[in-house]
Amino acid sequence: MRRMYLWGSIGLLVILVGSGWLYVRAQGVPFTDIQDHKFRDDIVILYNRGVVSGYTDGTFRPDATINRAEFLKILMRSIFGEAETTVTVKNCFADFGGEEQWYWRYACAAKEQGIVGGYPDGRFLGEKNVNLVEALKMVARVYDIEIPVTSTNLSWYQPYIKLAEQRNVFVFLPSDPSHLLTRAEMAALIVRFNNVVGEEEETVEVFEPVIFNRRSTVPVRTPSIDLGEPVRHAAMRIEQLSIADRNVSEGAQNIPLLRFRAVAGRQDVSVTSLIFEAASGSLQTATNYRLFYTDGGPIVPVPGFGKMQGDRLVFAPVDLPLEDGFEKTFEIRGDLMQDPSESLLALRFALSDPQYIHAVGRMDGRELTGITTDNVRCALSYSICWVEAFTAAPSRVTISAKGNLFVTAGSVPARSRQLLLGENAGPLLTLHFRAEEEDIEVRTLAIEGLSGSFDALDIVLGSLTFRAYRSGCAPVSNDRACAAFPAGSFIIAREGEMDIEIWGNLKADIAGGISGETASLSLSASIGTSHAVEAWGRASDRDLTQNDGDSSGDGEIFIGRQAAGTNVSLTGPTHDTVAARLDDVRQMNPDPDGTIVPLGIYPIGQFSFHAAPHDNRQGGLNRVRIRDLTFQVAAVNTTINQQSFTLHRKDNPSVSVSCTADGTTGTITVACADLEESVLTPNLSPGQSLTLVLQADITHVQVAGGSSSLQVRLYPVNDRAEVGALQWDDEETTFQWVDMEEGIVQSTAYRTP
């Protein structure tokens, strides 16, 4: 049995006077800080129902967050008043002990009715701020709404996200499941959630019921006369509801075009025909016009299709039953034509036809003659007007070509990385998405090129991160990981663009990670049934097809292309797995640039090396070992003793090794080799730093007169494709480059004018 609701919505208060109705406009705003708030009207509704009262200073604090206890109390009061919050057991949750708190009775009443169940450990946690999905679950349960079926692989809250999407909650609330609700958003969610047919209604002419055991929020204004008949003549009210204008793609199906609600009075009614016309465009722009209705439960299709009779759209004969006092909402939907001749479509009631709505009483079979439209009385030929109708501005549907999605390399390309086992690393691949003609929602993404050391991938969309697993692919492949995105989470706006990053989660060595593997992540060309990207057009309400290889876009996904054409795979740079990582090399010479070129034996270059923290300890904790260093010494108008180059640790200058040089002046290459086995023992444990000093004997400056200069540098450092100035190993694999942003590290620039 569905619950009966005690409140309506904003607009007019309705007072029964005699046998007619008196309409009184609600006055004033009850709180000082909501006058210009976008959810003001929703807050006023709850205030008028006595559900919320605000603070003693006259404020409501609409943008403050709300906790689980406050939200549940307001939700329960808005639906049941105080009648159903009387319970005998008030310690129904594990954390309800000691002195009774004000919200226990609401929580226990809600638990008895199956509205809340608490956390797995049995606690309610009333003081915790309520997030979006918790609120959605409570509201859905209080309204007895059937929850959509979703994949069992998704999170527990995905059915509620899907329900919220169906009810257009994300028109006015963010689609982030963890979003913490504000007090104003709470009011909007409670007031608007049970608007079941479609998008947020923009009309404010909504009415409060007088008879609370009826579900209608729309009163029927019946003639204030008594005909003295045994069966009272039926009356009916029709109210058109606003639908927001929108852009959709040609060929889109099941597009809402017009919405209205109806309620019967005095006896049950059967609506037998409805006549509409095009307010903009042509009826030929769409086909398969269908009628749907709901009474607050499932949306039900009316059998058959509307018929186009000239410039009219007619639903007849039909039998649409309306129970006395029980409201139903109706919606006309249609399928847009491919390549339509018109780019605009809007429907309205055919007001020029005096019987654009035809109905009969279900008890006496008499027609409901005479339609008063927008307070304009029906024709004088009718002594009594039994139908009252209110129209709204037509909803305009602008039609565009079907959308296409273009996926190319990211605006900022990824560089090669050294992937430390047991850590998260990236970005390893960047991708750029561009939507054409309509908003496009990416549903799935498959990335190839994983090595065995990868545990999973992270898909990073701005502040959102989604995990991709091998097990998410069908069929499962060792070099492929797939992610399925929750509804509404990965949307590229029409003619908009978005960059995403792919990061890697590496196994630790004790979990199977191996040093020395290489990996190049890629997005394949999606040939055959193995699709790299799956997406859906939000306006056309259809899945985008995979690229058919021709030069035209017809609702397709293009990979590696800026325009329609054959797909091209997108492959990122090559990465190496490491069991320890050298993550920083920097200049440590205390002499400032511009210091005069020294004479004699002097520490001309000082460089610090740092090892990243890690916990790879299979067979012992892996260290970074510096093997070879190759310095470039720029000696301009300066000479150095070729045999004098040595390298020592800054923390122990007395121990040094000799290095070989290929000259005495100009650009001198100085090689310090086999350091890992030398007395320097340049081995770095995780998180450790070491400073090495290059020393030489400068014999002459200003050899030819004029200025002299001297500088030591390590170059290249970060280029995986070249033999670098630094070779090191992680005690398992040798590497000739360092994963760092800078490609060159330079010590002090000495200069003698």
Secondary structure, 3 states (H helix, E strand, C coil): CCCCCCCCCCEEEEEEECCEEEEEECCCCCCCCCCCCCCHHHHHHHHHCCCCCCCCCCCCCCCCECEHHHHHHHHHHHHHCCHHHCCCCCCCCCCCCCCCCCCHHHHHHHHHCCCCCCCCCCCCCCCCECEHHHHHHHHHHHCCCCCCCCCCCCCCCHHHHHHHHHCCHHHCCCCCCCCECEHHHHHHHHHHCCCCCCCCCCCCCEECCCCCCCCCCCCCCCCCCCCCCCCCCCEEEEEEECCCCEEEECCCCCEEEEEEEEEEECCCEEEEEEEEEEEEECHHHEEEEEEEEECCCCCEECCCCCEEECCEEEECCCCEEECECCCEEEEEEEEECCCCCCCEEEEEECCCCCCCEEEEECCCCCECCCEEECCECCCCCCCCCCEEEECCCCCCEEEECCCEEEEEECCCCCCCCEEECCCEEEEEEEEEEEEECCCEEEEEEEEECCCCCEEEEEEEECCEEEEEEHHHCCCCCCCEEEEECCCCCCEECCCCEEEEEEEEEECCHHHCCCCCCEECCEECCCCCCCCCEEEEECCCCEECEECCCCCCCCCEEEECCCCCCCCCCEECCCEEEECCCEEEEEECCCCCCCCCCCCEEEEEEEEEEEECCCCCCCCCCCCEEEEEEEEEEEEECEEECCCCCEEEECCEEEEEEECEECCCCEEEEEEECCHHHCCCCCEECCCCEEEEEEEEEEEEECCCCCCEEEEEEECCCCCCCCCCCEEEECCCCEECCCCCCCCCEECCCEEEC
